[in-house]
Amino acid sequence: MEIKKLNLDYFEDIRAFYRQQIEYLERKEFFYPYQDDDIKNILGGGGIMAAVLDNQKIIGISAIDFDKKYGQILKKIINTYYPHVFNHKVCEYSGVMTRKGYRNQGIAGKLYDYLITSVKDKKDICLCAVVQLENQASLNFFFRRNFRLVSVKRSFDIDFGYLIKFIDRDILIDQSYQKIIHCLDYAQYEKLLSEGYAGVEFFDNKIKLCKIK
Ligand SMILES: CC(C)(COP(=O)(O)OP(=O)(O)OC[C@H]1O[C@@H](n2cnc3c(N)ncnc32)[C@H](O)[C@@H]1OP(=O)(O)O)[C@@H](O)C(=O)NCCC(=O)NCCS
C-alpha cells in the first residue's frame, strides 16, 4: 500500500470511488458528497487530496480544501459560539472515506498524518471537519486527534457538527467542568457552547463537553 497525493489524472477514479462507497453506507447522510467541481478545484491546487492505494486501487481518500469562499462560511458558523478564529484561514478537512472492508485498519489515520505533515508549515490554518452528529466512527476519529466540537447546525435536514483544530496549537480543555448530553440536543448545545464548552468525546449517542481553558 502507498500514500499518494492525487492530481487531475485521478478525477474519474475518485468520482467512481465515492459513488460506490456512498452506495454502501447505511446512513447516506453521513457523507455529504462532493460536486465534481469541488473535486476538480482541490485537485487543481485549491487543496490537497491524498489516497491510500493498493495496486492502483483506491482504499481511502481524505483532503484539505483551501477554498476561500467556503472557508469564510465555515468561519462564520464556527464564530457563532467560538468567537476566537480571527486571523486564521479556515480550511475544511473533507472527503474522509475508507473503502468498505478496509475500515478500522488505520487507513484514515495514515491519510490524516500525511495531510497534517503537508500543511504543518501553514501556521495560520484552522482545520474544520463537518461531521453528522450521529456519525460515531467519524466523531471518534476527529476527537481522538484533538479536534473540538465548537458549533452545530441543522440544515438540509442533516445535523451537522463543526469540529476544529489549529495547526500550531491545541484547544485546551478543563476536564473538571464536564457535561454529557444527547448528541442531538440542540437546546443544550446552544446553552453550553455559548458558555464556552466544546465537545470532546462521543459514546452511546452522547457527547461529552468540557469547558475550554
Ligand atoms: C470515518 C472513517 C473514514 C474512518 O476510517 P478508518 O480508516 O476506518 O479509520 P481508522 O482505522 O484510521 O481509525 C481511526 C480512529 O477512528 C476510530 N473509529 C473508526 N471507526 C470507528 C467506529 N466504527 N466506532 C468508533 N470508533 C471508530 C478508531 O477507534 C480509530 O481511533 P485511533 O486512531 O485512536 O485508533 C470510516 O469509518 C468511513 O469511511 N466511514 C464512512 C464515511 C464517513 O462517514 N466519512 C466521514 C464523513 S465526515
The ligand as an SDF file (V2000), in Angstrom:
LIG
                    3D

 48 50  0  0  0  0  0  0  0  0999 V2000
  -14.8280    7.5180    9.3920 C   0  0  0  0  0  0  0  0  0  0  0  0
  -13.9290    6.5780    8.5800 C   0  0  0  0  0  0  0  0  0  0  0  0
  -13.3690    7.3760    7.4230 C   0  0  0  0  0  0  0  0  0  0  0  0
  -12.7920    6.0740    9.4520 C   0  0  0  0  0  0  0  0  0  0  0  0
  -11.8920    5.4110    8.5970 O   0  0  0  0  0  0  0  0  0  0  0  0
  -10.9610    4.2100    9.0860 P   0  0  0  0  0  0  0  0  0  0  0  0
   -9.9440    4.0120    8.0250 O   0  0  0  0  0  0  0  0  0  0  0  0
  -11.7990    3.0550    9.4740 O   0  0  0  0  0  0  0  0  0  0  0  0
  -10.3120    4.8690   10.3710 O   0  0  0  0  0  0  0  0  0  0  0  0
   -9.0400    4.3530   11.1670 P   0  0  0  0  0  0  0  0  0  0  0  0
   -8.9150    2.8750   11.0860 O   0  0  0  0  0  0  0  0  0  0  0  0
   -7.8610    5.1710   10.7330 O   0  0  0  0  0  0  0  0  0  0  0  0
   -9.4890    4.7020   12.6190 O   0  0  0  0  0  0  0  0  0  0  0  0
   -9.1850    5.9060   13.1660 C   0  0  0  0  0  0  0  0  0  0  0  0
   -9.8560    6.0890   14.5200 C   0  0  0  0  0  0  0  0  0  0  0  0
  -11.2770    6.2000   14.4000 O   0  0  0  0  0  0  0  0  0  0  0  0
  -11.9070    5.3250   15.3240 C   0  0  0  0  0  0  0  0  0  0  0  0
  -13.0080    4.6250   14.6800 N   0  0  0  0  0  0  0  0  0  0  0  0
  -13.0520    4.2050   13.4180 C   0  0  0  0  0  0  0  0  0  0  0  0
  -14.2260    3.5600   13.2140 N   0  0  0  0  0  0  0  0  0  0  0  0
  -14.9030    3.5990   14.3850 C   0  0  0  0  0  0  0  0  0  0  0  0
  -16.1750    3.1000   14.7970 C   0  0  0  0  0  0  0  0  0  0  0  0
  -16.9910    2.4420   13.9620 N   0  0  0  0  0  0  0  0  0  0  0  0
  -16.5480    3.3510   16.0780 N   0  0  0  0  0  0  0  0  0  0  0  0
  -15.7620    4.0150   16.9160 C   0  0  0  0  0  0  0  0  0  0  0  0
  -14.5460    4.4900   16.5890 N   0  0  0  0  0  0  0  0  0  0  0  0
  -14.1340    4.2930   15.3320 C   0  0  0  0  0  0  0  0  0  0  0  0
  -10.8870    4.2860   15.6870 C   0  0  0  0  0  0  0  0  0  0  0  0
  -11.0460    3.9100   17.0370 O   0  0  0  0  0  0  0  0  0  0  0  0
   -9.5530    4.9330   15.4450 C   0  0  0  0  0  0  0  0  0  0  0  0
   -9.0270    5.5060   16.6110 O   0  0  0  0  0  0  0  0  0  0  0  0
   -7.4440    5.5290   16.8120 P   0  0  0  0  0  0  0  0  0  0  0  0
   -6.8510    6.2200   15.6290 O   0  0  0  0  0  0  0  0  0  0  0  0
   -7.2570    6.2620   18.0730 O   0  0  0  0  0  0  0  0  0  0  0  0
   -7.0440    4.0830   16.8750 O   0  0  0  0  0  0  0  0  0  0  0  0
  -14.7260    5.3530    8.0340 C   0  0  0  0  0  0  0  0  0  0  0  0
  -15.4740    4.7900    9.0790 O   0  0  0  0  0  0  0  0  0  0  0  0
  -15.6470    5.6700    6.8670 C   0  0  0  0  0  0  0  0  0  0  0  0
  -15.2280    5.6620    5.7080 O   0  0  0  0  0  0  0  0  0  0  0  0
  -16.9360    5.9190    7.1400 N   0  0  0  0  0  0  0  0  0  0  0  0
  -17.9110    6.1990    6.1080 C   0  0  0  0  0  0  0  0  0  0  0  0
  -17.7550    7.5790    5.5050 C   0  0  0  0  0  0  0  0  0  0  0  0
  -17.8530    8.6690    6.5390 C   0  0  0  0  0  0  0  0  0  0  0  0
  -18.6950    8.6820    7.4150 O   0  0  0  0  0  0  0  0  0  0  0  0
  -16.9160    9.6360    6.4310 N   0  0  0  0  0  0  0  0  0  0  0  0
  -16.8220   10.7610    7.3390 C   0  0  0  0  0  0  0  0  0  0  0  0
  -17.5890   11.8920    6.8490 C   0  0  0  0  0  0  0  0  0  0  0  0
  -17.4440   13.2930    7.9530 S   0  0  0  0  0  0  0  0  0  0  0  0
  1  2  1  0
  2  3  1  0
  2  4  1  0
  2 36  1  0
  4  5  1  0
  5  6  1  0
  6  7  2  0
  6  8  1  0
  6  9  1  0
  9 10  1  0
 10 11  2  0
 10 12  1  0
 10 13  1  0
 13 14  1  0
 14 15  1  0
 15 16  1  0
 15 30  1  0
 16 17  1  0
 17 18  1  0
 17 28  1  0
 18 19  1  0
 18 27  1  0
 19 20  2  0
 20 21  1  0
 21 22  1  0
 21 27  2  0
 22 23  1  0
 22 24  2  0
 24 25  1  0
 25 26  2  0
 26 27  1  0
 28 29  1  0
 28 30  1  0
 30 31  1  0
 31 32  1  0
 32 33  2  0
 32 34  1  0
 32 35  1  0
 36 37  1  0
 36 38  1  0
 38 39  2  0
 38 40  1  0
 40 41  1  0
 41 42  1  0
 42 43  1  0
 43 44  2  0
 43 45  1  0
 45 46  1  0
 46 47  1  0
 47 48  1  0
M  END
$$$$
